[in-house]
Amino acid sequence: MIPDDYTFVDYTGGVLNKKEINEKIEELRKLVLNDKKLMVTRTDDPYLLRFLYSTDFSVIAAFTRVSLLQHDKLLAHWFKSVLPSERQGQLQLNSKGILQCRDNKGRPIYLIKLARVDASLSNPKKEFQFDKMWFESIFDDLKTQANGIKFVVHIVNTLVLLNAAVKIVWSLLNGKIKKQVKFHFNNWNSLHEHISADVLPPEYGGSGPDIDFEDLTKWLLDQESRIRKNLEYRQHLQSS
């Protein structure tokens, strides 16, 4: 539910109010419903808002993304629907999870402990699907859609060679990417400049709650029925 006093700055720099946001939703919904190939796609407000927020409310750009996701067979393969109960093995590794607290911009914090990912039992596609499963549990939340997700990727025992490689790659990145990606290594003060210590667990120099992967897994499993309902349309696509 969009609050009555809610506003959002769109791709033109204009400020949209609740009424105008709802009008954008209806524009996108009509485009989707008029495309016969998209007839099994979700058209509820929270789902359409995912694409509108990701394009700063450009209806045409949002429709293009909806179409690409549904029509591209390669993307459909990577976006295969998975449920928490089907990925118990990965969950037991305690390698990934959404922290209890959000950052100061209202973004959920997704933690990835790379050292715990079992490469012998997984592959990039499985890991992507596992990440998407976690995201599916929060993607319909208005704050998450508007503000995005903050990622913390924890790499332990970084070698001198890796540190040097990061610095070389960093020099080749454009300004936009540099604003989105930060390397902190073991400098917690640097990390805290971007994520408040108040919401980070002690192992990251913070004063927030400890990470309890057992509780996180239980919470995710409790969301299974909602995730399953959200993904019903993808089952139709994958069987078509």
C-alpha positions in Angstrom: 0.0 0.0 0.0 1.5 3.4 -1.1 1.1 6.0 1.7 -1.0 9.1 0.7 1.9 11.5 1.2 4.4 9.3 -0.7 6.5 10.8 -3.5 9.2 9.5 -5.9 11.6 11.3 -8.3 11.2 9.7 -11.7 13.7 9.4 -14.6 12.9 12.9 -15.9 13.6 14.5 -12.5 9.9 15.1 -11.9 8.2 14.3 -8.6 5.5 11.7 -8.7 2.7 11.6 -6.1 0.6 8.7 -5.1 -2.0 9.3 -7.8 0.6 9.6 -10.6 2.4 6.5 -9.4 -0.9 4.6 -9.6 -1.5 5.9 -13.1 2.0 4.6 -14.1 1.1 1.2 -12.7 -2.1 1.2 -14.7 -0.2 2.2 -17.9 2.2 -0.7 -17.5 -0.6 -3.2 -16.6 -2.5 -2.3 -19.8 0.7 -2.9 -21.9 1.2 -6.3 -20.2 -2.4 -7.4 -20.6 -2.4 -6.4 -24.2 0.6 -8.6 -25.0 -0.7 -12.1 -25.6 2.7 -13.6 -24.7 2.5 -12.0 -21.3 -0.9 -13.3 -20.3 0.4 -15.5 -17.6 2.6 -12.8 -16.0 1.7 -11.3 -12.6 -0.1 -8.0 -13.0 -0.6 -7.1 -9.4 0.7 -3.7 -8.2 3.7 -5.0 -6.1 5.0 -7.0 -9.0 4.7 -4.2 -11.6 6.2 -1.8 -9.1 9.4 -3.9 -9.2 10.0 -2.9 -12.8 8.8 0.6 -12.4 11.1 1.4 -9.6 14.1 -0.2 -11.4 13.5 2.1 -14.3 12.7 5.2 -12.3 9.1 4.9 -13.5 9.7 4.9 -17.2 6.7 2.8 -18.3 8.2 1.8 -21.7 11.5 0.8 -20.1 9.7 -1.2 -17.4 7.6 -3.0 -20.1 10.7 -3.9 -22.0 12.2 -5.5 -18.9 9.0 -7.4 -18.2 9.0 -8.7 -21.8 12.7 -9.6 -21.7 12.3 -11.6 -18.6 9.3 -13.6 -19.9 10.5 -14.0 -23.6 14.2 -14.7 -23.2 14.6 -18.5 -22.8 18.1 -18.1 -21.5 16.9 -15.7 -18.8 14.0 -18.0 -18.0 16.5 -20.8 -17.5 18.5 -18.8 -15.0 15.4 -17.4 -13.3 14.0 -20.9 -12.7 11.7 -20.9 -9.7 13.1 -22.5 -6.6 11.7 -22.7 -3.1 13.4 -22.7 0.3 12.4 -26.3 1.0 14.2 -27.3 -2.2 17.5 -25.7 -1.2 17.9 -27.1 2.3 21.5 -28.1 1.5 22.5 -24.6 0.6 20.6 -23.1 3.5 22.5 -25.4 5.9 25.8 -23.9 4.8 24.9 -20.6 6.4 26.6 -18.8 3.5 23.9 -16.2 2.7 21.0 -14.4 4.4 19.2 -11.1 4.9 20.2 -9.4 8.2 17.5 -8.4 10.7 18.3 -4.7 10.5 18.2 -2.3 7.5 20.7 0.4 6.7 19.9 4.1 7.3 18.3 4.4 3.8 15.8 1.6 4.6 17.6 -1.0 2.5 17.8 -4.6 3.6 21.3 -6.0 3.9 22.1 -9.2 2.1 25.2 -10.9 3.5 27.3 -13.3 1.4 30.0 -15.3 3.1 31.9 -16.6 0.1 34.1 -19.0 2.1 31.1 -21.0 3.1 29.8 -21.5 -0.5 30.6 -25.1 -1.5 31.8 -24.8 -5.1 31.9 -28.6 -5.5 28.1 -28.8 -5.0 27.0 -25.7 -6.7 27.6 -23.5 -9.8 26.9 -19.8 -10.7 23.3 -20.6 -11.9 22.4 -22.4 -8.7 23.8 -19.6 -6.6 22.0 -17.0 -8.6 18.7 -18.9 -8.2 19.4 -19.2 -4.4 20.0 -15.4 -4.2 16.8 -14.7 -6.1 14.9 -17.0 -3.8 16.0 -14.8 -0.8 15.1 -11.7 -2.7 11.7 -13.0 -3.6 10.9 -13.0 0.1 11.3 -9.2 0.3 10.8 -7.9 -3.3 7.2 -6.9 -2.8 8.1 -4.6 0.0 7.7 -0.9 -1.0 10.8 0.3 0.9 12.9 -2.4 -0.7 11.6 -1.6 -4.2 12.2 2.1 -3.8 15.6 1.9 -2.0 17.1 -1.3 -3.3 19.3 -3.9 -1.5 22.7 -3.4 0.1 25.1 -6.3 -0.4 28.0 -7.2 1.9 30.3 -9.8 0.4 32.7 -11.2 3.0 35.9 -12.7 1.6 38.2 -14.1 4.3 42.0 -14.3 4.1 42.4 -12.0 1.1 45.9 -12.5 -0.5 48.2 -9.7 -1.5 47.8 -10.8 -5.1 44.0 -10.5 -4.8 44.3 -7.1 -3.2 46.5 -6.0 -6.1 44.1 -7.4 -8.7 41.2 -5.5 -7.1 43.1 -2.3 -7.3 43.9 -2.9 -11.0 40.3 -3.7 -11.8 39.1 -0.7 -9.8 41.1 1.6 -11.9 39.2 0.4 -15.0 35.7 0.8 -13.7 33.6 3.8 -14.6 32.4 6.4 -12.1 28.8 5.0 -11.8 30.0 1.5 -10.9 32.6 2.9 -8.4 29.7 4.6 -6.6 27.9 1.3 -6.2 30.8 -1.0 -5.3 33.1 -0.4 -2.3 36.1 -2.6 -1.2 36.7 -2.4 2.5 39.0 -5.3 3.1 39.6 -5.5 6.9 38.9 -1.8 7.5 35.6 -1.8 9.5 35.7 2.0 9.8 35.5 2.2 6.0 32.6 -0.2 6.0 30.8 1.8 8.6 30.9 4.9 6.4 28.5 3.1 4.1 26.6 0.9 6.6 26.0 2.1 10.1 27.7 0.1 12.8 24.4 0.2 14.7 22.9 -2.4 12.2 26.0 -4.5 11.7 26.7 -7.6 13.8 29.8 -7.6 16.2 31.9 -9.7 13.7 31.8 -6.7 11.4 32.7 -4.2 14.1 29.1 -3.3 14.7 26.7 -3.2 17.7 23.7 -4.8 16.0 22.4 -8.3 16.7 24.5 -11.3 16.1 23.8 -13.2 12.9 21.6 -16.2 13.7 21.4 -18.2 10.5 19.1 -20.8 12.1 16.5 -18.0 12.8 17.1 -16.6 9.3 16.5 -20.0 7.7 13.4 -20.5 9.8 12.1 -17.1 8.7 12.7 -17.9 5.1 11.0 -21.3 5.3 8.0 -19.6 6.9 7.7 -17.5 3.8 7.5 -20.5 1.5 3.7 -20.4 0.8 3.9 -16.7 -0.1 7.0 -17.3 -2.3 5.2 -20.2 -4.0 2.2 -18.1 -4.8 4.4 -15.3 -6.2 6.2 -17.8 -8.5 3.1 -19.6 -9.8 3.3 -17.7 -13.1 6.8 -18.8 -13.7 5.8 -22.4 -13.4 3.4 -21.8 -16.3 6.2 -20.1 -18.3 8.7 -23.0 -17.7 6.1 -25.6 -18.7 5.1 -23.7 -21.9 
